[in-house]
Amino acid sequence: MGKIQRFDLTRLQKDFSTKVFFETGTFTGDGVAWALQTPFDKVESVEIVPELAQKCRERFSGNDKVIIHQSDSVTALQQRLPQIKGNILFWLDAHFPGADAGLQSYEGEAENIRLPLEEELRTIASLRKKNRDVFILDDLRIYEDGNYENGNVPADALPVGSRNIDFVIELFEPTHRIMRLYRDEGYILLLPKKKYFQKHFRISNLFGKPLEDDPYYVD
């Protein structure tokens, strides 16, 4: 289970002009609480498990910036994205719904519900062609092995079929800088190339030094 608190959302918002924070996989609402420390216009989160969604609605009932959707993530994205103007910071963490809360097993549900990331990204890519959004994708280790702080993925969480992030590269390599990060269970950070270049270019890059990766960690 990843931690959005790893990331400096305020700096990401400033550098990439994101107006809305959109999360899939609300769980207890700690991601929403972290996002509220950054001045987004709206903070929206999607939770498929009714009990968890209701608890989070109660937790944030006094904040009119927050919208909690009780839905599967793809349906919520299809319904909401056409209505949102401006760039979005996406935190996609909807895999294994209810498992961390003990409400479901890691092996339960259909594959597109257990691991909706590819369908989420394809939905976003089809609906947000003119925007330059920021993406933080949780649990890279589900899709490929690596030197993760918390080790490689347990056998009961493995997806069916091949494991790779080819779909991420297919959808976003033309427009976004793609970074693999190995803290916790791993993250994929997708940042719009043009803005990233503007913020991180140094004179030394003219003389062959590669543009450095900036993971936008808090520490």
Helices and strands as residue ranges (DSSP letters): G 4-6, H 9-16, E 18-24, H 30-35, E 42-47, H 50-59, E 66-70, H 73-80, G 81-83, E 87-92, H 111-114, H 117-127, E 134-138, G 140-142, G 155-157, H 166-172, E 176-181, E 187-192, H 193-200, G 203-207
